[in-house]
Amino acid sequence: MSKVLYRRLFCQKDKKYQTFFIMYFVVRDRVLKCSNANNLFSMANNWNIPDQLQEDVRKRDKSCVYCGVKFKDNYRESRSWEHINNKAKDIERWNIVLCCRSCNSSKGTKRLLDWFKSSYCLEKNINKKTVANIIKQYIKQK
Protein backbone atom coordinates (compact mmCIF):
# COMPACT_ATOMS: atom_id res chain seq x y z
CA MET A 1 0.00 0.00 0.00
CA SER A 2 1.28 3.46 -0.76
CA LYS A 3 0.18 7.00 -0.04
CA VAL A 4 1.04 10.09 -1.99
CA LEU A 5 1.30 13.41 -0.21
CA TYR A 6 1.71 16.70 -2.00
CA ARG A 7 3.96 19.37 -0.55
CA ARG A 8 4.38 22.88 -1.81
CA LEU A 9 7.93 24.02 -1.22
CA PHE A 10 9.63 27.26 -2.12
CA CYS A 11 12.32 26.69 -4.72
CA GLN A 12 15.21 29.12 -4.22
CA LYS A 13 16.49 28.56 -7.73
CA ASP A 14 13.22 29.48 -9.49
CA LYS A 15 12.03 31.90 -6.79
CA LYS A 16 8.57 30.33 -6.74
CA TYR A 17 6.60 27.58 -5.05
CA GLN A 18 6.54 24.15 -6.62
CA THR A 19 4.55 21.05 -5.81
CA PHE A 20 6.54 17.95 -4.92
CA PHE A 21 5.17 14.47 -4.50
CA ILE A 22 6.16 12.61 -1.38
CA MET A 23 5.31 8.94 -1.61
CA TYR A 24 5.26 6.64 1.37
CA PHE A 25 5.29 2.90 0.87
CA VAL A 26 3.91 0.79 3.70
CA VAL A 27 5.38 -2.72 3.84
CA ARG A 28 4.59 -5.01 6.74
CA ASP A 29 3.67 -2.06 8.97
CA ARG A 30 6.95 -0.33 8.20
CA VAL A 31 6.95 2.98 6.39
CA LEU A 32 9.47 3.41 3.63
CA LYS A 33 9.73 6.91 2.23
CA CYS A 34 10.54 7.94 -1.31
CA SER A 35 11.22 11.63 -0.90
CA ASN A 36 10.51 12.77 -4.43
CA ALA A 37 8.09 10.54 -6.26
CA ASN A 38 8.09 12.73 -9.36
CA ASN A 39 10.75 10.39 -10.74
CA LEU A 40 8.43 7.42 -10.34
CA PHE A 41 6.03 8.92 -12.87
CA SER A 42 8.63 9.52 -15.56
CA MET A 43 8.70 7.15 -18.49
CA ALA A 44 11.72 4.92 -18.54
CA ASN A 45 12.68 3.57 -21.94
CA ASN A 46 13.73 0.05 -20.99
CA TRP A 47 12.74 -1.30 -24.40
CA ASN A 48 15.41 0.51 -26.45
CA ILE A 49 12.75 2.35 -28.41
CA PRO A 50 14.44 4.61 -30.96
CA ASP A 51 14.09 8.35 -30.28
CA GLN A 52 12.15 9.01 -33.49
CA LEU A 53 9.66 6.24 -32.74
CA GLN A 54 9.21 7.56 -29.18
CA GLU A 55 8.47 11.01 -30.55
CA ASP A 56 6.00 9.66 -33.13
CA VAL A 57 4.14 7.54 -30.57
CA ARG A 58 3.95 10.43 -28.08
CA LYS A 59 2.44 12.64 -30.79
CA ARG A 60 -0.07 9.93 -31.75
CA ASP A 61 -1.12 8.72 -28.28
CA LYS A 62 -2.28 11.69 -26.21
CA SER A 63 -4.42 9.52 -23.94
CA CYS A 64 -4.54 5.85 -22.95
CA VAL A 65 -5.12 3.76 -26.09
CA TYR A 66 -7.31 1.38 -24.08
CA CYS A 67 -9.46 3.34 -21.61
CA GLY A 68 -9.01 6.84 -23.07
CA VAL A 69 -7.96 8.53 -19.81
CA LYS A 70 -5.94 11.71 -20.34
CA PHE A 71 -2.43 11.29 -18.97
CA LYS A 72 -1.74 13.10 -15.68
CA ASP A 73 1.01 13.37 -13.09
CA ASN A 74 -0.32 10.70 -10.78
CA TYR A 75 0.74 7.09 -10.83
CA ARG A 76 -2.39 5.42 -12.20
CA GLU A 77 -2.96 7.98 -14.94
CA SER A 78 0.64 8.47 -15.96
CA ARG A 79 1.71 7.04 -19.28
CA SER A 80 3.67 3.85 -19.83
CA TRP A 81 5.06 2.04 -22.84
CA GLU A 82 3.04 -0.94 -23.98
CA HIS A 83 3.55 -3.74 -26.50
CA ILE A 84 0.18 -4.56 -28.04
CA ASN A 85 1.48 -8.02 -28.85
CA ASN A 86 3.64 -9.05 -25.90
CA LYS A 87 5.07 -12.09 -27.63
CA ALA A 88 6.28 -10.20 -30.66
CA LYS A 89 8.53 -7.79 -28.71
CA ASP A 90 8.75 -5.89 -31.97
CA ILE A 91 9.91 -2.32 -31.52
CA GLU A 92 7.82 -1.07 -34.41
CA ARG A 93 5.14 1.59 -34.82
CA TRP A 94 2.31 -0.97 -35.02
CA ASN A 95 3.27 -2.66 -31.73
CA ILE A 96 4.32 0.23 -29.46
CA VAL A 97 1.66 2.40 -27.83
CA LEU A 98 1.14 4.53 -24.73
CA CYS A 99 -1.39 3.49 -22.13
CA CYS A 100 -2.08 4.37 -18.50
CA ARG A 101 -0.28 2.32 -15.88
CA SER A 102 -3.57 0.97 -14.62
CA CYS A 103 -4.42 -0.62 -18.00
CA ASN A 104 -0.82 -1.76 -18.51
CA SER A 105 -0.80 -3.45 -15.13
CA SER A 106 -4.14 -5.13 -15.77
CA LYS A 107 -3.17 -6.37 -19.24
CA GLY A 108 0.21 -7.68 -18.16
CA THR A 109 1.22 -10.44 -20.58
CA LYS A 110 -2.33 -11.37 -21.60
CA ARG A 111 -3.29 -11.52 -25.25
CA LEU A 112 -5.29 -8.46 -26.23
CA LEU A 113 -8.58 -10.20 -27.07
CA ASP A 114 -8.35 -12.37 -23.94
CA TRP A 115 -7.75 -9.26 -21.83
CA PHE A 116 -10.93 -7.65 -23.24
CA LYS A 117 -12.86 -10.46 -21.50
CA SER A 118 -11.35 -9.66 -18.07
CA SER A 119 -13.39 -8.10 -15.27
CA TYR A 120 -11.17 -4.99 -15.48
CA CYS A 121 -12.14 -4.35 -19.13
CA LEU A 122 -15.79 -5.22 -18.55
CA GLU A 123 -15.99 -2.75 -15.63
CA LYS A 124 -14.30 0.02 -17.62
CA ASN A 125 -16.13 -0.79 -20.88
CA ILE A 126 -12.87 -1.46 -22.72
CA ASN A 127 -13.49 -3.48 -25.87
CA LYS A 128 -12.56 -3.56 -29.54
CA LYS A 129 -15.12 -0.84 -30.31
CA THR A 130 -13.98 1.64 -27.63
CA VAL A 131 -10.18 1.50 -27.99
CA ALA A 132 -7.99 3.90 -29.99
CA ASN A 133 -7.60 3.53 -33.75
CA ILE A 134 -4.10 2.03 -33.51
CA ILE A 135 -5.57 -0.87 -31.46
CA LYS A 136 -8.49 -1.27 -33.88
CA GLN A 137 -6.02 -1.48 -36.78
CA TYR A 138 -4.04 -4.17 -34.94
CA ILE A 139 -7.22 -6.20 -34.33
CA LYS A 140 -8.22 -5.95 -38.02
CA GLN A 141 -4.83 -7.30 -39.12
CA LYS A 142 -5.08 -10.34 -36.84
C-alpha positions in Angstrom: 0.0 0.0 0.0 1.3 3.5 -0.8 0.2 7.0 0.0 1.0 10.1 -2.0 1.3 13.4 -0.2 1.7 16.7 -2.0 4.0 19.4 -0.5 4.4 22.9 -1.8 7.9 24.0 -1.2 9.6 27.3 -2.1 12.3 26.7 -4.7 15.2 29.1 -4.2 16.5 28.6 -7.7 13.2 29.5 -9.5 12.0 31.9 -6.8 8.6 30.3 -6.7 6.6 27.6 -5.1 6.5 24.1 -6.6 4.5 21.1 -5.8 6.5 18.0 -4.9 5.2 14.5 -4.5 6.2 12.6 -1.4 5.3 8.9 -1.6 5.3 6.6 1.4 5.3 2.9 0.9 3.9 0.8 3.7 5.4 -2.7 3.8 4.6 -5.0 6.7 3.7 -2.1 9.0 7.0 -0.3 8.2 7.0 3.0 6.4 9.5 3.4 3.6 9.7 6.9 2.2 10.5 7.9 -1.3 11.2 11.6 -0.9 10.5 12.8 -4.4 8.1 10.5 -6.3 8.1 12.7 -9.4 10.8 10.4 -10.7 8.4 7.4 -10.3 6.0 8.9 -12.9 8.6 9.5 -15.6 8.7 7.2 -18.5 11.7 4.9 -18.5 12.7 3.6 -21.9 13.7 0.0 -21.0 12.7 -1.3 -24.4 15.4 0.5 -26.4 12.7 2.3 -28.4 14.4 4.6 -31.0 14.1 8.4 -30.3 12.2 9.0 -33.5 9.7 6.2 -32.7 9.2 7.6 -29.2 8.5 11.0 -30.5 6.0 9.7 -33.1 4.1 7.5 -30.6 3.9 10.4 -28.1 2.4 12.6 -30.8 -0.1 9.9 -31.8 -1.1 8.7 -28.3 -2.3 11.7 -26.2 -4.4 9.5 -23.9 -4.5 5.8 -23.0 -5.1 3.8 -26.1 -7.3 1.4 -24.1 -9.5 3.3 -21.6 -9.0 6.8 -23.1 -8.0 8.5 -19.8 -5.9 11.7 -20.3 -2.4 11.3 -19.0 -1.7 13.1 -15.7 1.0 13.4 -13.1 -0.3 10.7 -10.8 0.7 7.1 -10.8 -2.4 5.4 -12.2 -3.0 8.0 -14.9 0.6 8.5 -16.0 1.7 7.0 -19.3 3.7 3.9 -19.8 5.1 2.0 -22.8 3.0 -0.9 -24.0 3.6 -3.7 -26.5 0.2 -4.6 -28.0 1.5 -8.0 -28.9 3.6 -9.0 -25.9 5.1 -12.1 -27.6 6.3 -10.2 -30.7 8.5 -7.8 -28.7 8.8 -5.9 -32.0 9.9 -2.3 -31.5 7.8 -1.1 -34.4 5.1 1.6 -34.8 2.3 -1.0 -35.0 3.3 -2.7 -31.7 4.3 0.2 -29.5 1.7 2.4 -27.8 1.1 4.5 -24.7 -1.4 3.5 -22.1 -2.1 4.4 -18.5 -0.3 2.3 -15.9 -3.6 1.0 -14.6 -4.4 -0.6 -18.0 -0.8 -1.8 -18.5 -0.8 -3.4 -15.1 -4.1 -5.1 -15.8 -3.2 -6.4 -19.2 0.2 -7.7 -18.2 1.2 -10.4 -20.6 -2.3 -11.4 -21.6 -3.3 -11.5 -25.3 -5.3 -8.5 -26.2 -8.6 -10.2 -27.1 -8.3 -12.4 -23.9 -7.7 -9.3 -21.8 -10.9 -7.7 -23.2 -12.9 -10.5 -21.5 -11.4 -9.7 -18.1 -13.4 -8.1 -15.3 -11.2 -5.0 -15.5 -12.1 -4.4 -19.1 -15.8 -5.2 -18.5 -16.0 -2.8 -15.6 -14.3 0.0 -17.6 -16.1 -0.8 -20.9 -12.9 -1.5 -22.7 -13.5 -3.5 -25.9 -12.6 -3.6 -29.5 -15.1 -0.8 -30.3 -14.0 1.6 -27.6 -10.2 1.5 -28.0 -8.0 3.9 -30.0 -7.6 3.5 -33.8 -4.1 2.0 -33.5 -5.6 -0.9 -31.5 -8.5 -1.3 -33.9 -6.0 -1.5 -36.8 -4.0 -4.2 -34.9 -7.2 -6.2 -34.3 -8.2 -5.9 -38.0 -4.8 -7.3 -39.1 -5.1 -10.3 -36.8 
